[in-house]
Amino acid sequence: MTPDWTGGNLVHFPGKGGGEPEEIGDENTILIQRTLRSGQSISFDGNVVIIGDVNPGAEVVATGNVVVMGYLRGVVHAGAGGNENAAVYAYCLQPTQLRIANHITRAPDGEQSYQVGPEVARIKNGAVIIEAFQNGPERQR
C-alpha cells in the first residue's frame, strides 16, 4: 500500500531507514530533501519541491506545481485536481510519464533529451509543451 501524505505537513519515507519526518514552512508546499527511488510515491494537495532526483519507478502527484532540483525520470502529475495552470520544473526532464491536469504525455521511444539547463513543462494551447526555463523578465507565463 502506497502512503498518502495529502493534507499533511509531515513526510515519512517507508523502508530503508526513512528517518525522521521533515516539516515544511508553508501549508501549500512540501519540501522533499532526498532522491525518490523506484517504488516510492509522493501525493500532496499543493506544490511539491524535491531537492534530488525522481528515479524511474517513483511517482510524484501534486494538485499544484512540481519542482525537481535534479533529474526527473519517473512519473509526475502536476495539477492533479484539474489545474491546467500547474507546471513541472526540473533540471532535466526525462519522465516516463508526464501529466498536467488531464493532459498526458511521455517521451518518444528511443529519444534522449540533451537540454542543458532547467526545463519547464506546461499546458499551452491545449497541449503539453516542454521548453527551456527562462528566468527574469523574459520568463514565459
C-alpha positions in Angstrom: 0.0 0.0 0.0 1.4 3.4 -1.0 1.4 6.0 1.8 -0.6 9.2 1.0 0.5 12.4 2.5 -2.3 14.5 1.1 -3.3 17.2 3.6 -0.5 16.5 6.0 2.6 18.6 6.7 5.0 15.7 7.5 6.6 13.3 5.2 7.7 9.8 6.1 9.7 7.7 3.7 8.9 4.0 4.1 11.7 1.4 4.3 15.4 1.8 4.1 15.7 3.9 7.2 13.3 6.7 6.2 14.4 8.7 9.2 12.5 11.5 10.9 9.8 13.3 9.0 10.6 16.7 7.6 8.5 19.7 8.5 7.6 22.3 6.0 7.0 26.0 6.4 4.1 26.5 4.0 0.9 24.6 4.2 0.6 24.5 0.4 4.1 23.4 -0.4 6.1 20.3 0.7 9.9 20.1 0.5 11.5 16.7 0.0 15.2 16.7 0.6 16.2 13.4 -1.0 16.1 11.3 -4.1 12.9 9.4 -4.7 13.7 5.8 -5.7 11.7 3.2 -7.5 8.6 2.2 -5.6 8.4 5.5 -3.6 5.4 7.8 -4.1 4.5 11.3 -3.0 1.0 12.6 -3.2 0.3 16.1 -1.9 -2.5 18.7 -2.0 -0.4 21.6 -3.1 3.1 22.2 -4.6 5.9 19.7 -4.3 9.6 20.7 -4.3 12.2 17.9 -4.5 15.8 18.6 -3.9 17.2 15.4 -5.5 16.2 13.2 -8.4 13.0 11.3 -9.2 14.2 7.9 -10.4 12.3 5.6 -12.8 9.5 3.8 -10.9 9.0 6.7 -8.5 5.8 8.8 -8.7 5.0 12.4 -7.7 1.4 13.7 -7.7 0.5 17.3 -6.7 -2.5 19.4 -7.1 -0.1 22.4 -7.8 3.3 22.7 -9.3 6.1 20.1 -9.2 9.7 21.4 -8.9 12.6 18.9 -9.1 16.1 20.2 -8.4 17.6 17.3 -10.2 16.7 14.7 -12.9 13.1 13.7 -13.3 12.9 10.2 -14.7 9.8 8.8 -13.0 6.1 9.6 -13.3 4.9 13.1 -12.5 1.4 14.5 -12.3 1.0 18.3 -11.6 -2.4 19.9 -11.4 -3.9 16.6 -10.3 -7.1 18.4 -9.3 -7.6 19.7 -12.8 -5.4 22.8 -12.6 -4.2 23.5 -16.1 -2.1 26.4 -14.9 0.2 24.0 -13.0 3.7 23.3 -14.3 6.5 20.8 -13.9 10.1 22.2 -13.5 13.2 20.1 -13.5 16.9 20.4 -14.2 16.5 17.6 -16.7 13.0 16.4 -17.8 13.1 12.7 -18.8 9.8 11.4 -17.3 8.4 8.0 -18.1 5.0 9.8 -18.0 4.1 13.4 -17.5 0.6 14.6 -16.7 -0.7 18.1 -16.2 -4.3 18.2 -15.2 -6.0 15.8 -17.6 -3.3 16.0 -20.3 -0.9 13.0 -20.5 2.4 12.7 -22.4 5.5 10.6 -22.4 8.9 10.8 -24.0 9.2 9.4 -27.5 10.7 5.9 -27.8 14.5 5.9 -28.1 14.8 9.7 -27.9 17.1 11.3 -25.4 16.9 14.9 -24.2 20.1 16.8 -24.4 18.8 20.0 -23.0 21.4 21.9 -20.9 19.8 23.7 -18.0 16.4 23.7 -16.4 13.2 22.9 -18.3 9.5 23.5 -17.7 6.5 21.5 -18.9 3.2 23.3 -19.1 -0.1 23.5 -21.0 -0.1 25.9 -24.0 -3.0 25.9 -26.5 -4.4 22.7 -25.1 -1.2 20.6 -25.4 1.7 19.8 -23.1 4.9 21.6 -24.2 8.4 21.3 -22.8 10.8 24.2 -23.1 13.9 25.7 -21.6 13.2 27.6 -18.4 13.8 31.3 -18.7 14.2 33.4 -15.6 13.9 37.2 -15.3 11.6 39.4 -17.4 11.8 37.0 -20.4 10.1 34.2 -18.5 7.0 32.6 -20.2 3.7 32.7 -18.5 
